[in-house]
Amino acid sequence: MTTIHRKKLKELSDREEHRFMVQHPRSAALYKAAQNSLLGGVPMNWMKKWAGAFPVFVKSAKGAHFTCVDGRDYVDLCLGDTGAMTGHSPDEVVEAVAKRAREGLTLMLPTEDALYVGEDLKKRFGLPYWQFTLTATDANRFSIRIAREITQRPKILVFHYCYHGTVDETFAGLKDGVVGPRRGNIGPPVNPAMTTRVVEFNDLNALEDALKHHDVACILAEPAMTNVGIILPENGYWKQARELARRYGALFIADETHTICAGPGGCTAEWKLEPDMLVFGKAIGSGIPGAAYGCTEEVAQRIAARIHLEDCDVGGIGGTLAGNALSLAAIRATLEHVLTAKNFEKMIALAVRFNDGVSAEIKKYGLPWNVQRLGCRAEYTFCEKPPRNGGESAAASDFELERFLHLYALNRGVLLTPFHNMALMCPETTAADIDLHTRIFAEAAQELV
Ligand SMILES: Cc1ncc(COP(=O)(O)O)c(C=O)c1O
């Protein structure tokens, strides 16, 4: 197996940093000017973490490509970290949004689009009842509240190195087997050990031990982990995990925000998961803020028994703009025209092409890396075998190497998802886009070894 020499990596990274600066003078100037009014010079703090001295400022985006203010074109394999898995600004959604924008944006009253969307989601995921929020974070937060309320239990259970948005309870991790705040947790309201149990993915014994306390309201989980590399469930894992949740009275909330990449009904439909609740955000409105959470008939009845009309506006579930007319118009058009079975077929075939291409180069250069795929999403990790859980995957992360590969790709016209090595396909991604990435990946590998 080939080892990466750190000195060589540093030299190559410095060269790429320089190239990035030369290629992006306008972005550099905007970033400098932004220091005067934006905290840290960016609209959101994590934008500072992109590879390169500053983030690339975008001029416009359409389909699988975008152009930066320096006039450079990029293949976008990040696609807004799934927010634009539909491709940027799909025509049907743009038309629906423009029409709705002329006819009223938000009213605190329902529009007919909500009914279409409810019926569509019901068919996709098999859950009969739906509610809407503006973000997947909120959909997760409200699902957790409901789970706590109807089970009358205080804790939730998540997997080590999960990510479900900025949900306080989920910023917990394991250190030497003990639950505590995850590294970098900013101003946690309480020690998350009070609210959360954490176990490793793919470990049924650990899951059962945690559930045996009978204080877990819900398991909040991605059916396959996607935020610390792609970690697939082992054969039979979910069948047994699901059974354990039932046995110990915990609800199972499937967060399909990313795993929707598996197909039109996410992993829930592909793997027949039968969750009690389900969350789907980001791509659901092609980038117009919106998210949905659904529940079973049984959960709906338990909600009805405990949540009363008089208090429903101040019960901690809400949001003035939640379920607004614009959001629902965008979601309807996205479900009707973009996240279709036909488009998924195309996107998944492209992800297979990505996987095959990258995998062949990894082999050719003898790199101790692997590439995993879930539907139209693929990702490489810096370890020989696909990790089984979050701990293993995090142990294989390599910040310097990752930044180098991202910057190398960016400098040659390909945007990867920041903070991990993820590539996502949209309906307008082409085989040529994928092959460009494979060529660049191969060049980087060649230079590294
Ligand atoms: C699995 C999963 N759920 C929920 C979220 C939260 O989405 P949002 O930031 O749009 O609220 C994310 C964000 O990355 C996610 O990866």
The ligand as a MOL file (V3000), in Angstrom:
LIG
                    3D

  0  0  0     0  0            999 V3000
M  V30 BEGIN CTAB
M  V30 COUNTS 16 16 0 0 0
M  V30 BEGIN ATOM
M  V30 1 C -29.1160 14.0050 7.8810 0
M  V30 2 C -29.3710 15.4490 8.1030 0
M  V30 3 N -30.4800 15.8320 8.7280 0
M  V30 4 C -30.7680 17.1130 8.9450 0
M  V30 5 C -29.9190 18.1110 8.5300 0
M  V30 6 C -30.2640 19.5480 8.7850 0
M  V30 7 O -30.6090 20.2060 7.6450 0
M  V30 8 P -30.7880 21.7860 7.7190 0
M  V30 9 O -29.4140 22.3260 7.9910 0
M  V30 10 O -31.2930 22.1420 6.3820 0
M  V30 11 O -31.7040 22.0920 8.8140 0
M  V30 12 C -28.7340 17.7670 7.8820 0
M  V30 13 C -27.8020 18.8010 7.4220 0
M  V30 14 O -26.7430 18.5620 6.9150 0
M  V30 15 C -28.4490 16.4070 7.6600 0
M  V30 16 O -27.3350 16.0280 7.0550 0
M  V30 END ATOM
M  V30 BEGIN BOND
M  V30 1 1 1 2
M  V30 2 1 2 3
M  V30 3 2 2 15
M  V30 4 2 3 4
M  V30 5 1 4 5
M  V30 6 1 5 6
M  V30 7 2 5 12
M  V30 8 1 6 7
M  V30 9 1 7 8
M  V30 10 2 8 9
M  V30 11 1 8 10
M  V30 12 1 8 11
M  V30 13 1 12 13
M  V30 14 1 12 15
M  V30 15 2 13 14
M  V30 16 1 15 16
M  V30 END BOND
M  V30 END CTAB
M  END
